[in-house]
């Protein structure tokens, strides 16, 4: 990634935007990574030289704020220069469409066709349109913060629990620009930012990976939360679209929740709180990905709320919102990889609003003399204990990609009849867009875009998903197992049994 590859990509994107809309406005932003500002200015200059009106963030800002700004300014597209949660050596280029979401078909493919036509740096308009660039900052911060504040279901609880002890780390990223202001807007005045990780820095000096999914990235915050006896710990990745959460269990020990647990709590809170407040609508809907906890499906079903499953990636959640607009009311969406999107005014995952919502949830539980951990166990008792895990396998060398392709072909041609002694009832093939009952032979169409994903559904409700990476020789296996528990005292034993079950499945499938 350099000035020339960025410029050529932007020229192709600019050409496609002008073909599609004629008159075009875009928003351009960036995160804290090394050279991100330079790349963002390069993008802005190329757009501007093509006669496109550009709103350029004056400094680093969260990716979700760019998504919001596209809709707020009525733009046709946008670009943010970020590599999200990846190691410091990386940078990236995220392109957006007029709904504020990352592009899906046909626009993604059509844009690449235009980019491929740019054969030389001489085909790029590099400068000459500087008058088309408008710097934005506090003005859009303020309306974005107001929008997030409007997502609050229990503002009176936040006010009453204003001294909730919150520890927050931006992990050297963009979250520092907005998250503390949002928490203040919600009324929380006992917020402690992790000083060692508060300064934006593309070298991410205190971590190996700036990813709140990694315990290493959250360790400094965890230690501070323990020392202060905080109520909740939150961390956001460099572009503030992923959120990590630390809470105390019922033994007073600090634990980091996984993405499924966080999503379960957030989805349930929005469904339950809206119902209790009397603001739930008959056409409320929630959206999750096919590899995110099926406990969410169960919660939604038992509360009479439509729950849709889409392919991995928030662009697919946003695409469904667009398709359902005017017919169903989107409440919340999310995926297991630490992403949440609350409300439909943004169209990408947003850790800023997620931090605020999770703090409101902690305040709500505290007001009842409970905790987020207690609530999670309550949900397991009420709806079933679901346990998820993930195994990622890398196949290195020249044959790596072929080995993974062969693995997927083998599963398609000869799906296992049993896994861990339980019959495989269904094979869902998202590449062929066909589901099949392996016991009866019955088949049906899967109404989702093609994706190289396979799911095995077992007779006991276990789900196993195989998903190769599209960018590296890696394949991920997602496991979801479940059982019923009678009460909270049964949780620990049942959890150990489910962990053992996942371990047996991994051994049976020869994935370790």
C-alpha positions in Angstrom: 0.0 0.0 0.0 1.6 3.3 -1.2 0.6 6.6 -2.7 0.3 5.1 -6.2 -1.8 2.0 -5.4 -4.0 4.2 -3.2 -4.3 6.8 -6.0 -5.1 4.3 -8.7 -7.7 2.6 -6.6 -9.3 6.0 -5.8 -9.3 7.0 -9.5 -11.2 3.8 -10.5 -13.6 4.3 -7.6 -14.2 7.9 -8.6 -14.9 6.9 -12.1 -17.5 4.4 -11.0 -19.2 6.8 -8.6 -19.5 9.4 -11.4 -20.9 6.8 -13.8 -23.4 5.8 -11.1 -24.5 9.2 -9.8 -23.2 12.0 -11.9 -22.8 14.6 -9.1 -20.9 13.0 -6.2 -20.0 13.8 -2.6 -17.8 11.5 -0.4 -16.4 11.4 3.1 -12.8 10.4 3.7 -11.3 9.4 7.1 -8.5 7.5 8.7 -7.3 5.8 11.9 -4.1 6.0 14.0 -1.9 3.7 11.8 1.4 4.9 10.4 0.8 6.8 7.1 -3.0 6.7 7.4 -3.2 10.5 7.4 -1.0 10.7 4.3 -3.1 8.0 2.5 -6.4 9.8 3.5 -5.1 13.1 2.1 -4.0 11.3 -1.1 -7.5 9.8 -1.4 -9.1 13.2 -0.8 -6.9 15.0 -3.4 -7.7 12.4 -6.1 -11.4 12.6 -5.5 -11.3 16.4 -5.5 -9.2 16.5 -8.7 -12.1 14.5 -10.3 -14.6 17.2 -9.4 -16.0 15.4 -6.4 -17.0 17.2 -3.2 -14.9 15.8 -0.4 -15.6 15.9 3.4 -12.2 15.1 4.9 -11.9 14.5 8.7 -9.4 17.0 10.1 -7.8 14.2 12.1 -8.3 10.6 13.0 -11.8 9.4 13.8 -13.6 6.1 14.4 -14.7 4.2 11.2 -18.4 4.1 12.4 -18.4 7.9 12.5 -17.4 7.9 8.8 -20.3 5.6 8.1 -22.6 8.0 9.9 -21.2 11.0 8.1 -21.9 9.5 4.7 -25.6 9.4 5.5 -25.6 12.7 7.4 -24.1 14.6 4.5 -26.1 12.7 1.8 -22.9 11.4 0.2 -22.6 8.7 -2.5 -19.5 7.0 -1.1 -16.6 7.2 1.3 -13.2 5.8 2.1 -11.5 5.1 5.4 -7.8 4.2 5.6 -7.4 1.6 8.2 -6.4 -2.0 8.8 -8.8 -2.3 11.8 -7.4 -4.7 14.4 -4.6 -6.2 12.4 -0.8 -5.9 13.3 1.0 -2.6 13.0 2.7 -3.5 9.7 -0.7 -3.4 7.9 -2.8 -0.7 6.5 -6.0 -0.9 4.4 -8.6 0.9 2.3 -12.3 0.4 3.1 -14.7 1.7 0.4 -18.4 2.6 1.2 -21.6 3.2 -0.8 -24.3 5.8 -0.4 -26.1 3.9 2.4 -23.0 4.2 4.6 -22.2 0.5 4.3 -19.2 -1.2 2.8 -19.9 -2.1 -0.8 -21.7 -5.3 -1.8 -22.6 -6.6 -5.3 -22.8 -5.4 -8.0 -21.0 -2.2 -6.9 -17.9 -4.0 -5.4 -17.2 -5.9 -8.6 -18.0 -3.0 -10.9 -15.7 -0.7 -8.9 -12.8 -3.2 -9.2 -13.4 -3.4 -13.0 -12.9 0.4 -13.1 -9.8 0.2 -10.9 -8.4 -2.5 -13.2 -8.7 0.0 -16.1 -6.2 2.4 -14.4 -3.1 1.0 -16.0 -0.6 3.7 -15.1 -0.1 6.4 -12.4 -0.4 8.8 -15.3 -4.1 7.9 -15.5 -4.7 9.4 -12.1 -5.8 13.0 -11.5 -3.6 13.8 -8.5 -4.3 17.4 -7.7 -6.0 20.6 -8.9 -9.3 20.3 -7.0 -8.3 21.4 -3.5 -11.2 23.8 -3.4 -13.5 20.8 -3.4 -12.2 19.6 0.0 -14.0 20.6 3.2 -12.4 19.7 6.6 -14.9 18.3 9.2 -14.4 17.5 12.9 -16.2 18.8 15.9 -19.3 19.6 13.9 -19.9 16.0 12.9 -18.6 14.7 16.3 -21.4 16.6 18.0 -24.3 15.2 15.9 -22.8 11.7 16.0 -22.6 11.8 19.8 -26.2 13.1 19.9 -27.2 10.2 17.7 -25.5 7.7 20.0 -27.1 9.3 23.0 -30.5 8.8 21.4 -29.9 5.0 21.4 -30.2 5.0 25.2 -33.2 3.0 26.4 -32.8 3.9 30.1 -31.3 7.4 30.4 -32.8 7.7 33.9 -30.8 4.6 35.0 -27.6 6.1 33.6 -28.3 9.3 35.5 -28.9 7.4 38.8 -25.8 5.3 38.3 -23.6 8.1 37.0 -20.8 7.0 39.3 -20.5 3.5 37.6 -16.8 2.8 37.7 -15.7 2.4 34.1 -12.2 1.6 32.8 -11.7 2.3 29.1 -8.8 1.7 26.8 -8.6 2.9 23.1 -5.5 0.7 22.5 -3.7 3.6 20.9 -6.5 4.1 18.4 -9.3 6.5 17.4 -11.7 5.7 20.2 -10.0 8.3 22.4 -11.5 11.1 20.2 -15.1 10.2 20.8 -15.7 7.4 23.4 -15.1 9.5 26.6 -17.4 12.2 25.2 -20.1 9.7 24.5 -19.9 8.3 28.0 -20.1 11.8 29.4 -23.1 12.5 27.3 -24.8 9.4 28.8 -24.1 10.9 32.2 -21.2 8.7 33.4 -18.7 10.7 35.3 -16.5 8.0 36.8 -14.6 7.0 33.6 -10.9 6.1 33.8 -9.0 6.0 30.5 -6.0 3.6 30.5 -3.2 6.2 30.3 -0.5 3.9 28.8 -2.8 3.2 25.8 -4.5 6.6 25.5 -2.3 8.2 22.9 -2.9 7.3 19.3 0.2 5.6 18.0 0.5 3.4 14.8 3.3 1.4 16.4 0.9 0.2 19.2 3.8 0.1 21.6 2.1 -1.8 24.5 0.6 -4.7 22.5 1.5 -7.3 20.0 -1.9 -7.1 18.2 -4.1 -4.0 18.8 -7.1 -6.3 19.0 -9.6 -6.4 21.9 -10.2 -10.0 21.1 -6.7 -10.7 22.4 -6.2 -10.9 26.2 -2.7 -9.4 25.7 -4.3 -6.2 24.3 -6.7 -5.9 27.3 -4.2 -6.8 30.1 -3.2 -3.3 31.1 -6.8 -2.4 31.3 -7.6 -5.6 33.3 -4.9 -4.8 35.8 -6.3 -1.3 36.2 -9.9 -2.5 36.6 -8.8 -5.0 39.3 -6.8 -2.4 41.2 -9.7 0.1 41.1 -12.4 -2.5 41.7 -14.2 -1.2 38.6 -17.6 -2.2 37.5 -16.7 -2.8 33.8 -13.7 -2.7 31.5 -14.0 -1.8 27.8 -11.5 -1.7 25.0 -11.8 -0.6 21.3 -9.5 -1.5 18.4 -7.6 1.2 16.4 -10.6 2.2 14.2 -13.1 1.7 17.1 -15.4 -0.7 15.4 -14.7 -3.7 17.7 -15.3 -3.8 21.4 -13.8 -6.0 24.1 -15.5 -6.3 27.5 -14.2 -7.3 31.0 -16.5 -8.0 33.9 -16.4 -9.8 37.3 -17.8 -13.3 37.6 -19.8 -14.4 40.7 -16.5 -15.2 42.5 -15.3 -11.7 42.0 -12.7 -12.7 39.4 -12.2 -10.6 36.3 -12.9 -12.3 33.0 -13.0 -11.2 29.4 -16.2 -12.1 27.6 -16.0 -13.6 24.2 -17.8 -11.9 21.2 -20.8 -14.3 21.4 -21.4 -13.6 25.1 -21.2 -9.8 24.5 -23.6 -10.1 21.6 -26.0 -12.3 23.6 -26.2 -9.7 26.4 -26.5 -6.7 24.0 -29.2 -8.3 21.8 -31.2 -9.4 24.9 -30.9 -6.0 26.5 -32.3 -4.2 23.4 -35.1 -6.7 23.1 -36.0 -6.9 26.8 -35.5 -3.2 27.6 -37.7 -2.1 24.7 -40.4 -4.5 25.8 -40.2 -3.4 29.4 -40.3 0.2 28.4 -43.3 -0.3 26.1 -41.5 0.9 23.0 -41.2 -2.5 21.3 -42.9 -2.7 17.9 -44.5 -5.7 16.2 -42.1 -5.3 13.3 -38.9 -5.1 15.3 -36.1 -7.2 13.9 -32.5 -8.2 14.8 -29.8 -9.5 12.5 -26.8 -11.7 13.2 -24.3 -13.8 11.1 -24.6 -17.5 10.5 -21.6 -18.2 12.8 -22.8 -16.1 15.8 -24.5 -17.7 18.8 -27.8 -19.4 18.1 -28.8 -18.4 21.7 -29.7 -15.1 20.1 -32.1 -16.8 17.7 -33.8 -18.5 20.7 -34.1 -15.3 22.7 -35.6 -13.4 19.7 -38.0 -16.2 18.9 -39.3 -16.5 22.5 -39.8 -12.7 22.5 -41.7 -12.6 19.2 -38.9 -10.7 17.4 -37.8 -11.6 13.9 -34.1 -12.7 13.8 -32.3 -13.0 10.5 -29.0 -14.7 9.8 -26.7 -13.4 7.1 -23.2 -14.1 5.9 -20.2 -13.0 7.9 -19.6 -9.2 7.6 -21.5 -6.1 8.5 -22.0 -5.2 4.9 -24.5 -8.1 4.8 -26.3 -6.9 7.9 -26.5 -3.4 6.3 -27.7 -4.9 3.0 -30.6 -6.7 4.8 -31.5 -3.4 6.6 -31.7 -1.7 3.2 -33.9 -4.5 1.8 -36.3 -4.4 4.8 -36.5 -0.6 5.1 -40.0 0.7 5.6 -41.3 -2.8 6.4 -39.4 -3.9 9.5 -37.7 -2.0 12.3 -34.0 -2.8 12.7 -32.9 -2.8 16.4 -29.5 -4.3 16.7 -27.1 -6.5 14.7 -23.8 -8.2 15.5 -21.3 -11.0 14.9 -19.1 -13.1 17.1 -15.9 -11.2 16.2 -16.6 -8.5 18.7 -18.8 -6.3 16.5 -22.2 -4.7 17.3 -24.3 -2.2 15.3 -27.1 -0.5 17.3 -29.8 1.4 15.4 -30.0 2.0 11.7 -28.4 5.5 11.5 -25.0 3.9 10.9 -24.3 1.0 8.6 -21.1 -0.5 10.0 -20.1 -2.0 13.3 -19.7 0.6 15.9 -17.7 0.1 19.1 -18.5 3.7 20.2 -22.2 3.1 20.6 -21.5 -0.5 21.8 -19.4 0.9 24.7 -22.2 3.2 25.7 -24.9 0.5 25.5 -22.8 -2.0 27.5 -22.2 0.6 30.2 -25.9 1.4 30.3 -26.5 -2.4 30.7 -24.0 -2.6 33.5 -25.7 0.3 35.2 -29.1 -1.3 34.7 -28.0 -4.5 36.3 -26.3 -2.7 39.2 -29.5 -0.8 39.9 -31.2 -4.1 40.5 -28.4 -5.4 42.7 -27.2 -7.7 39.9 -24.3 -7.8 37.4 -23.8 -8.5 33.7 -22.3 -11.9 34.7 -25.4 -12.8 36.7 -27.6 -11.7 33.8 -25.7 -14.0 31.4 -26.2 -17.0 33.6 -29.9 -16.1 34.0 -30.2 -16.1 30.2 -28.6 -19.5 30.1 -31.1 -20.9 32.6 -34.0 -19.3 30.7 -33.1 -20.0 27.1 -30.4 -22.7 27.2 -26.7 -22.8 27.7 -24.9 -22.3 24.4 -21.1 -22.6 24.1 -19.1 -21.6 21.1 -15.5 -22.1 20.1 -13.3 -21.5 17.1 -10.3 -23.3 15.5 -8.3 -21.6 12.9 -6.0 -23.8 10.7 -3.3 -22.3 8.5 -1.9 -24.3 5.6 1.4 -22.8 4.7 3.5 -23.2 1.5 2.7 -23.3 -2.1 0.1 -26.0 -1.7 -1.7 -24.3 1.3 -4.6 -22.9 -0.7 -5.1 -26.2 -2.6 -5.1 -28.2 0.6 -7.9 -26.0 2.0 -9.9 -26.3 -1.3 -9.5 -30.1 -1.2 -10.7 -30.1 2.4 -13.9 -28.2 1.4 -14.4 -30.4 -1.7 -14.1 -33.5 0.5 -16.7 -32.3 2.9 -19.1 -31.5 0.0 -18.7 -34.8 -1.7 -18.6 -37.0 1.4 -20.0 -35.2 4.4 -19.5 -37.1 7.7 -22.4 -39.3 8.7 -21.7 -38.8 12.4 -19.6 -36.4 14.5 -18.8 -37.3 18.1 -21.3 -40.2 17.8 -24.2 -37.9 16.8 -25.8 -38.1 13.4 -25.3 -35.2 11.0 -28.8 -34.3 10.0 -28.2 -31.3 7.6 -25.5 -30.0 5.3 -25.9 -26.3 4.5 -23.8 -25.3 1.5 -23.7 -21.6 1.1 -21.5 -21.8 -2.1 -24.1 -23.9 -3.9 -26.9 -22.1 -2.0 -28.5 -25.4 -1.1 -29.5 -27.0 2.2 -29.9 -30.8 2.4 -31.4 -33.2 5.0 -28.8 -36.0 4.9 -31.3 -38.4 6.4 -34.3 -37.9 4.1 -32.6 -36.5 1.0 -34.8 -33.4 1.0 -33.2 -30.2 -0.2 -34.1 -26.5 -0.2 -32.7 -23.2 -1.5 -30.6 -21.0 0.8 -31.6 -17.4 0.0 -28.2 -15.7 0.7 -25.4 -14.6 -1.7 -22.9 -17.3 -2.6 -20.1 -17.8 0.0 -17.7 -20.7 0.4 -19.1 -21.8 3.8 -20.4 -25.2 4.9 -22.4 -25.9 8.0 -23.1 -29.3 9.6 -26.2 -29.4 11.8 -26.3 -32.4 14.1 -29.3 -34.2 15.6 -28.6 -32.6 19.1 -28.6 -29.0 17.8 -24.8 -28.8 17.5 -23.7 -26.6 14.6 -20.2 -26.8 13.0 -19.2 -24.3 10.3 -16.2 -24.4 8.0 -15.2 -21.1 6.4 -12.0 -20.6 4.4 -10.4 -17.2 4.3 -10.6 -15.3 1.1 -7.2 -13.6 1.5 -4.9 -16.1 3.1 -4.3 -19.9 3.3 -6.4 -20.3 6.4 -9.7 -22.1 7.3 -11.8 -21.4 10.3 -14.1 -23.9 12.0 -16.8 -22.5 14.3 -18.5 -24.8 16.9 -21.7 -24.3 18.7 -23.1 -26.8 21.3 -25.9 -26.4 23.7 -27.7 -27.9 26.6 -30.4 -27.1 29.2 -29.6 -26.1 32.8 -32.2 -26.1 35.6 -30.6 -23.3 37.6 -27.4 -21.2 38.1 -25.8 -23.9 40.3 -25.7 -26.2 37.3 -23.8 -23.8 35.1 -20.2 -24.7 35.9 -20.7 -28.4 35.5 -22.7 -28.0 32.3 -20.1 -25.6 30.8 -17.3 -28.1 31.5 -19.3 -30.8 29.7 -19.9 -28.6 26.7 -16.2 -27.7 26.5 -15.4 -31.4 26.6 -17.9 -32.0 23.8 -16.2 -29.4 21.6 -12.8 -31.0 22.3 -14.2 -34.4 21.2 -15.7 -32.9 18.0 -12.3 -31.3 17.2 -10.6 -34.7 17.7 -13.2 -36.6 15.8 -12.9 -34.2 12.8 -9.1 -34.4 13.0 -8.7 -30.7 13.3 -5.9 -30.8 15.9 
